[in-house]
Amino acid sequence: MDGATNLRCRSHGVLDETFQVTFRMPRADLCVGVMRDRMDRSNTGATDIALTARHADDGTTLVSFDAG
C-alpha cells in the first residue's frame, strides 16, 4: 500500500483464524470500501469485520482492521 507506514499484522488461531492489521496513511490518500455479500452462504471467509479510522492532527489516519 503506497504511503502506508507503521504497518503491523498479526494472526491468531488455527481453525478459527483472526487477523489484525494496523497502519498509518496520509488522510488525503485514504479511501476505504468494505462490501459484504449478505446472500453468500458459503462458510469461507471472514464472518466478522471491524474497521476503525482515527484521524490525527498531523494529517494522517491510523487504520485498524480486524477480521475473523
C-alpha positions as CSV (number, residue, x, y, z in Angstrom):
1,M,0.0,0.0,0.0
2,D,1.7,3.2,-1.2
3,G,2.1,5.8,1.6
4,A,1.3,3.4,4.4
5,T,3.7,3.4,7.4
6,N,3.8,1.7,10.8
7,L,2.3,-1.5,9.3
8,R,1.7,-4.2,11.8
9,C,0.0,-7.6,11.0
10,R,-1.0,-10.3,13.4
11,S,-2.9,-13.5,13.0
12,H,-4.2,-15.8,15.8
13,G,-5.7,-19.3,15.9
14,V,-5.6,-22.5,13.9
15,L,-9.1,-23.5,12.9
16,D,-10.8,-20.1,13.6
17,E,-8.2,-17.7,12.4
18,T,-8.4,-14.0,13.1
19,F,-6.3,-11.2,11.5
20,Q,-5.4,-7.8,12.9
21,V,-3.8,-5.1,10.8
22,T,-2.9,-1.6,11.7
23,F,-1.2,1.1,9.7
24,R,-0.9,4.9,9.2
25,M,-1.8,6.6,6.0
26,P,-1.9,10.2,4.8
27,R,-5.5,11.3,5.3
28,A,-5.7,12.6,1.7
29,D,-4.7,9.2,0.3
30,L,-7.2,7.2,2.4
31,C,-10.1,5.7,0.5
32,V,-11.7,2.6,2.1
33,G,-14.5,0.5,0.8
34,V,-15.8,-2.6,2.5
35,M,-18.5,-4.6,1.0
36,R,-20.1,-7.9,2.1
37,D,-22.4,-10.0,0.1
38,R,-25.1,-11.0,2.6
39,M,-26.5,-13.5,0.2
40,D,-23.3,-15.5,0.1
41,R,-24.0,-18.5,2.4
42,S,-20.6,-20.2,1.9
43,N,-18.6,-21.0,5.1
44,T,-15.4,-19.5,3.7
45,G,-14.0,-16.1,4.5
46,A,-14.5,-13.7,7.5
47,T,-17.7,-13.7,9.5
48,D,-16.8,-10.6,11.4
49,I,-15.1,-7.5,10.1
50,A,-14.3,-4.3,12.0
51,L,-12.6,-1.2,10.5
52,T,-11.6,1.9,12.5
53,A,-10.1,5.1,11.2
54,R,-8.8,7.7,13.6
55,H,-7.6,11.0,12.2
56,A,-4.6,12.7,13.8
57,D,-3.7,16.4,13.9
58,D,-0.6,15.7,11.7
59,G,-2.8,14.9,8.7
60,T,-2.5,11.1,8.9
61,T,-5.1,8.5,9.8
62,L,-4.5,5.4,11.9
63,V,-6.4,2.5,10.4
64,S,-7.2,-0.7,12.3
65,F,-8.7,-3.7,10.5
66,D,-9.8,-6.9,12.3
67,A,-11.3,-9.9,10.6
68,G,-12.2,-13.3,11.9
